[in-house]
């Protein structure tokens, strides 16, 4: 019997790449050596400058689940690398946590890049979504408003990571992989080189 593909998680709309917030999360994690204690501190200190503890909790939970996909050595290395390298690490974490996002880069973006088409549109995302529904029928039940929000956050995340030039009329910009990130990829999986659109 053919194995059904795992359902896609699409709960990443709480925050895009979240560089500043992730730095704060990891700072609290290093301080406490415990994710739950770090979350309590984030709420007590209003670490993300949000209007409610519920917003802080939601952002912390979202970033925690991404960061927990990374090797502890990568998390320890985070504060020792450049800002661009931190963004690269967060892109890897997002791709590991959300195969939907990684497959969008691997398929739609890589295919466009192969024919020197660097412009990305909402239609490209919608075509990917519609094509993906064949193997992931759970996408059919998602409201149009939610799909639009997922698209907006996807484009913002890829812009913040440096893969897109902007969110409004994005052009793809493949990301240089530094020696530090090559070392990270050895730990996290060489397949995630594809997230940087380096051919």
N, C-alpha and C positions, 0 to 999 in steps of 0.2 A: 504494500500500500504506500502511495506517495505521501511523504510527510508534508503537512500543511505549514506554510511559513508562519513564524511567530507574529502575533499582532504587533503593529507599530505603536510605540508610545509617542504621543504628540503633546505632552504636557509641558512644553518648554516655553510657553508664552509669558511666564512670570517675569522673565528677564532675557535679554539677548545674550551677548557674550559675557557682560558683567565683570569687566576687568577690575574696577575699583572694589566692587563688592566681594569678588572672589579673593582678592588680596586680604580684605578684612576677615573673611571667613577663615582663611588659612592662618592668619595671624592669631585668631582666637583658638583655633584648633591646636596650634603649636603651644599656646599658652596653657591650655587645659588638658591636652592629650586625650580629649574626649569630645565626640561630636555633639552629644546631648548637652553637655556643660557649655560648650561653645555657643550653641543655639540660645541657651538661657542668657548668656552674657550679651549676645547680639541684641536680644530683646530689651534687656535691662539698660543697655547703653545706647539704644536706638542707633545701632552701628551704620544703618543705611539711610539715616535721616528721613524716615518715612512717617506718615501721619498716624499710623496705627501699628500695634504689635502684630496684628494679623498679617499685614503687608511684609513686615520684617521676617516673620516666621515663614511665609510663603517663599520669599526670595532665598532665605537660608536653606530651606528644604530643597529647593530646586538646585542650587549650586552644590549643596552637599551630595545629592545623588549623582551629579556629573563627576565631581571630584573623587568620589569613592570608586569610580571606574579606573582611576589612575593608580599606578604603583606608588607605594609610600616614598620611595626614593625620588620619584618625580615631584611629589608634593613638597618634599624637603628642599628640592633644588629650586623651587619656584621663585623664592625671594632672592636667589643668587644670580638670576639671569636678567637680560634686558627686557624692557617693556614689550618689544616686538616678539621676543621669545616667550614671554608670559602669555601673550595673545595666542601664539601658536599652540602652547600647551592647553589652553582653554578650548581651542578649536578641536584638538584631538579628543579632549574629554567630552565635548558635545557630540562629536561623531561616534564615539564609543557608546555613549548613553542613548543616542537617537539614531538608529540605523536609517530611518526615513531621511534625515538630514544628510547623512553620509552618502546614501544612494543617489540623492539629488545631485550632489557634487560629482560622484563617480559616473553617473549616466548622462544626465542632461548637460551639465556644465562641461564635462570632459568631451562630449560629442561635439558641442559647439566650438570648443577650443580647437579641436582637431581640424575643423574647416575654417579656422581663423575668423570665427564669428565671436567677437568679444562682448557684444551687447546682450544684456539679459533683460527679459520683460516679464510682466505678470503672466502673460500667455505661456511662456516657457514653463513656469511653475505649474500652471493649471494643466498643461499637457502632461507633465510628469505625474501630477496627481491623478488625472483620469486614467493614464496608462497603468499606474500602480494599483488602482482599484481592482484590477483583474485578479491579482494575487492577494490583495488585502481588502476584502469586502467591507471591513470595519470602517473604511474611509467613506463609504457611501452614506453612512448614518450621520456624518458630521455636517452641521449646518453651514450654509454658505458664509455666514458672518464669522464663524469660527475658522473656516478655511482661509478667509481673507486675513484674519488676525495671525494665523500660523504663517502665512506667506509674508506678512509685514515683519514679523519677528525673525523669520528665516533670513530675509534680505538685510535686516538691521544687524543680525548676528554676523553674517558674512562680511558686511561692511566694516563692523568694528574689528573683525579679525584681520582685515586688510585684503580679503579676497575680492571684494567689490569696491569700486571707486566711490560709490554713493548709493543711497537707497532709492532715489527718485528715478534716475536713468543709469542704472549700474553698468559699468564695464568691468569685465573680469581682469584681475591683475594677479597672475600666479605669484605665490609667496616663496621667496628664497628660504631654503632650509639651512640654518647655521649648523656648525659642528655640535653645538649644545643640543639642538633639536634632533639632529641625527642620533645622538646618544639616547635621547628620550624615546625615539622611534624604535630603537633596538629593544627597549623594555616594553613599550606599549603595543608594538606590532608594526612591522614594515608596511603592511597594507595601508596604514594611515598616511603614508607619503602621498597617496592619491588625493587626500583632502587639500593639498597645497597646489594641485593642478600643475605639478612639475612633470614634464614628459621625459 
